Amino acid sequence: MTSRYQICCVTQSDRLNHHERIRTIGGINADGSRWTISHRDAIEGIEAGQWSFFIAHAGRQSEIVVAVSKYGPKYLKAAEDKLHPASLLGLPDCV
C-alpha cells in the first residue's frame, strides 16, 4: 500500500536547470515531527509505489509526479505545472 505525504517545504539548489532545482522535500508527520528526504529518494519511492506526495495550494491538493527532462534526468513537479516545478519551488525552505 502506498503511503501518502504532504510536502510543506523544499531545499533548493543554485542550479538553473529544472531537473536540478530541488535537493530535498519535507513535511510534517502526524506526531508533529518533521521529515525530509532527498529528491532522488522521493523519485525512487514514487516509482516503486512506496510513496505518493501532494502539496496543498489555494485550498486544493496537487499531486506530485515524476517528470523527465529533455536531457534525460527525472525530477519532481506538480501535475499541473508545465515544465518547471514552479509549485514546489514556491514552497518555503526546509529548516
N, C-alpha and C positions, 0 to 999 in steps of 0.2 A: 504494500500500500504506500502511496506517495504521501510524504509529509509536506504540508503547505505552510509557507512562511511569508510574512510581510517584510519587505525591505524598507527600512526607515532612513538609512544613510549609506553613503559610498565613500571610498577613499579614491581620489583621482590621481592620475599621473600627470606629468607635464607634457605628455605626448599629444600630438595633434591628430593622429590617425584615429578614426572612430573605434577601431578594434583594439586600441591600446590605451584608451582614456580611463578605464576603470581598473583599479587594482584589487579592491575588496568591496564586498557588500556587507551590510549588517542590519540588525534589527533587535527586537526585544522579545525575550521568551515570556511565557505566561507567568513565570515566577518573578518577573522584573529584571532578571539578569540579561546582560547584553550578549549577543553573538556576532561574530564576524567570520567570514570565510573568503578565501581568495576567489578571484574572478574565474580562474581555471577550475577550481574545485566545484564552484557553482555550476559551471557548464557541464562538467562530468556528472554531477548529481542529477541534473535535469535530464541529460541524455540517458542515464541509467534508470530513470524512472523513480529515483530515490526521493527527490525533492521537486517541488514547484514553488515559484515565487510570484509575488504580486506587489504592486505599490498602490497606495490609496491616493487618489488625485481628484480634487473637485467633487468629493462625495461619492466617487465610484472606484471600483478596483480595476486595475490594468494588469493583465497577465505579462509576465516576463518570459521572453522567448530567446532561443539561441539563433543568432543570425550568422551568416558567413559573408565576410567582406570580399570584394572583388579580388583581393590579393590572396585569399585562401583562409586566413585565420578566423576563428569563431569568436563571437562576442555576444554580450547580453544587451537587450533593449526591450522596451515595452512594445507589445504587439502593434500598437497604433503609431509608433514612431516610424518615420520613413527610413532614412539611412543611419543617422546619428542617434545615439542613445540619449536624446535630449531629456526625456522624462527622468531617467536615472541620474543624469548629471545635474538636474535641478534639485536633487535631494541634498540635505545638509551633509557636511563631512562627518565621518565616524570619528568619535573621540576615544 
